[in-house]
Amino acid sequence: MKGFQEKFLKLAIEAKALKFGKYVLKSGRNSPYFFNASAFLEHGSLKSLSQIMVEKVNDANLKFDMIFGPAYKGIFLGTLLANEMSSKRKIPVCFNRKEIKDHGEGGSLIGASPKGKILIVDDVLSSGLAIRESIEILKPFDTEIVGVLVALNRQERGQESDQMAAEELRESGIPIFEIVSLDDMIGSKNVISNKDLELMNEYRKNYRGADV
């Protein structure tokens, strides 16, 4: 595990963004862990989080012109990343509304008009549905999606096969980058308790998608 990954896990646990117990997910699955990125906002650890995100961008050598943040968690995560990188160059940000506004500036998008090389930034990758929706939103524009950066890749089955959602997206030409994955967390014995690691490993056996 790399230094920024360990820092992220410790920060997520401290901020209660990453919690362990019994949780029912949107998919109906019973999970021994739950990730809620909005807890970082309550904890106030945004500077540390943004620095970790930049470390990941540099580690992956990601090159992009602007950021797209899907509503809702991607809005503040994408903005944090752009702000942290702004000392070296300007990074425009665009995000979508859940509902189209028919007054004021109108439309479904806020911020910069999508163009050039775009990095999509979101909180978690589960089934890949939110990412696919973002791709559809960006299709009408003259853009190239250079990748998707998520805080956590749950490495679960995708929408169309038994493969991981990340692998499905990669096969469609969209690279996926994560700060940490389920495998990373299970390998972090000095951060997460043995009891929780055992439960997470059992969950992985049941729901982890297949590699390509």
C-alpha positions in Angstrom: 0.0 0.0 0.0 1.3 3.4 -1.0 1.7 6.3 1.5 -1.3 8.3 0.2 -3.5 5.3 0.4 -2.7 4.6 4.0 -3.3 8.3 4.8 -6.6 8.2 3.0 -7.8 5.1 5.0 -6.8 6.6 8.3 -8.4 9.9 7.4 -11.6 8.2 6.2 -11.9 6.2 9.4 -11.2 9.3 11.6 -13.8 11.3 9.7 -16.3 8.4 9.9 -16.5 8.4 6.1 -15.5 4.7 6.3 -17.5 2.8 8.9 -17.7 -0.9 9.7 -20.8 -2.9 10.9 -23.9 -4.1 9.2 -25.2 -2.0 6.3 -27.8 -2.6 3.6 -26.7 -1.0 0.3 -28.8 0.4 -2.5 -28.2 -2.9 -4.3 -29.9 -4.7 -1.4 -26.6 -6.4 -0.5 -25.6 -6.7 3.2 -22.2 -5.1 3.5 -19.8 -5.1 6.5 -18.5 -1.7 5.6 -20.0 1.6 4.3 -18.4 4.6 2.7 -19.9 8.1 2.9 -17.7 10.8 1.4 -19.9 13.6 2.7 -18.6 12.8 6.2 -15.4 14.6 5.2 -17.4 17.8 4.9 -18.6 17.5 8.5 -15.2 16.5 9.8 -13.5 19.5 8.1 -10.5 17.5 6.8 -10.8 18.9 3.2 -7.3 20.1 2.8 -5.8 16.7 3.7 -8.3 15.0 1.4 -7.5 17.3 -1.5 -3.8 16.7 -1.1 -4.3 13.0 -1.1 -6.3 13.3 -4.3 -3.5 15.3 -6.0 -1.0 12.6 -4.9 -3.1 10.0 -6.7 -3.3 12.2 -9.8 0.4 12.6 -9.8 1.0 8.9 -9.1 -1.2 7.9 -12.0 0.3 10.7 -14.2 -3.2 11.9 -15.2 -3.3 14.7 -17.7 -6.6 16.6 -18.2 -8.0 20.0 -19.1 -11.0 20.1 -16.8 -13.0 18.1 -14.2 -16.6 16.8 -14.3 -18.1 16.0 -11.0 -21.4 14.0 -11.0 -24.1 15.1 -8.6 -23.8 15.0 -5.7 -20.6 13.7 -4.1 -18.6 14.3 -7.2 -19.4 18.0 -7.1 -17.4 18.7 -3.9 -14.7 16.1 -4.6 -14.0 17.5 -8.1 -14.0 21.1 -6.8 -11.5 20.2 -4.1 -9.2 18.6 -6.5 -9.3 21.5 -8.9 -8.8 24.0 -6.1 -5.7 22.1 -4.8 -4.2 22.0 -8.3 -5.0 25.7 -9.0 -1.6 27.0 -7.7 0.0 25.5 -10.8 -2.7 25.9 -13.5 -6.4 26.7 -13.8 -8.6 23.6 -13.8 -12.3 24.4 -14.8 -15.0 22.4 -13.2 -18.4 21.3 -14.5 -21.1 19.4 -12.7 -24.7 18.3 -13.4 -28.0 18.9 -11.7 -30.3 16.0 -10.8 -33.2 18.0 -12.3 -33.1 20.3 -15.2 -33.6 24.0 -14.2 -36.0 26.0 -16.5 -35.2 29.5 -15.1 -32.1 31.5 -14.3 -29.1 30.1 -16.1 -31.2 27.0 -16.9 -30.1 23.7 -18.2 -28.7 20.6 -16.5 -25.1 21.6 -16.2 -23.3 24.2 -14.0 -19.9 25.6 -14.4 -17.6 25.4 -17.4 -18.9 24.1 -20.7 -17.4 20.6 -21.2 -14.6 20.5 -23.7 -11.1 19.0 -24.1 -9.7 16.2 -22.0 -12.0 15.5 -19.0 -11.4 13.7 -15.8 -14.6 12.5 -14.1 -14.3 12.6 -10.3 -16.7 10.7 -8.0 -16.8 9.2 -4.5 -17.3 5.4 -5.0 -17.6 2.9 -7.8 -20.1 0.1 -7.2 -22.1 -1.0 -10.2 -20.8 1.8 -12.5 -24.3 3.3 -13.1 -23.4 6.8 -12.0 -20.3 6.8 -14.2 -22.3 5.6 -17.2 -24.8 8.4 -16.7 -21.9 10.9 -16.7 -20.6 9.5 -19.9 -24.0 10.0 -21.5 -24.2 13.6 -20.2 -20.8 14.4 -21.9 -21.5 12.7 -25.2 -23.0 15.7 -27.0 -19.8 17.8 -26.3 -16.4 17.8 -27.9 -14.6 16.0 -25.1 -12.3 13.1 -24.5 -12.8 11.3 -21.2 -9.2 10.5 -20.0 -10.4 8.5 -17.0 -12.5 8.3 -13.9 -11.0 8.9 -10.5 -13.0 7.5 -7.5 -12.1 7.6 -3.8 -13.1 3.9 -3.4 -13.5 1.1 -5.9 -15.7 -1.5 -4.2 -14.7 -4.0 -7.0 -18.2 -5.4 -7.3 -20.0 -6.8 -10.3 -21.0 -4.4 -12.9 -24.2 -3.8 -14.9 -23.7 -6.1 -17.8 -21.7 -9.1 -16.7 -20.0 -10.9 -13.8 -16.9 -8.7 -14.3 -16.1 -5.8 -12.0 -17.7 -2.5 -12.9 -14.3 -1.1 -13.4 -13.4 -3.8 -15.9 -16.6 -3.2 -17.8 -15.8 0.5 -18.1 -12.2 -0.2 -19.1 -13.4 -2.5 -21.9 -15.6 0.4 -23.2 -12.5 2.6 -23.3 -12.8 4.4 -19.9 -9.8 4.0 -17.6 -10.6 3.7 -13.9 -8.4 5.0 -11.2 -9.0 4.8 -7.4 -7.4 6.0 -4.3 -8.2 2.7 -2.6 -9.9 -0.5 -3.7 -11.6 -3.3 -1.7 -8.4 -5.3 -2.2 -6.3 -2.4 -0.8 -8.4 -2.2 2.3 -8.3 -5.9 3.0 -4.5 -5.7 2.6 -4.3 -2.9 5.2 -3.8 -4.9 8.3 -2.2 -2.0 10.2 -5.2 0.2 9.7 -8.4 -2.0 9.9 -9.1 -4.5 12.7 -8.7 -8.2 12.0 -12.4 -8.8 12.8 -13.5 -6.3 10.2 -11.0 -7.6 7.7 -12.4 -11.1 8.0 -15.9 -9.9 7.3 -14.8 -7.8 4.4 -12.9 -10.8 2.9 -16.0 -12.9 3.2 -18.0 -10.2 1.4 -15.4 -10.0 -1.3 -15.8 -13.8 -1.9 -19.5 -13.4 -2.4 -19.7 -10.2 -4.5 -16.4 -9.3 -6.0 -16.6 -9.1 -9.8 -14.2 -11.1 -12.0 -11.0 -9.7 -13.4 -10.6 -9.6 -17.2 
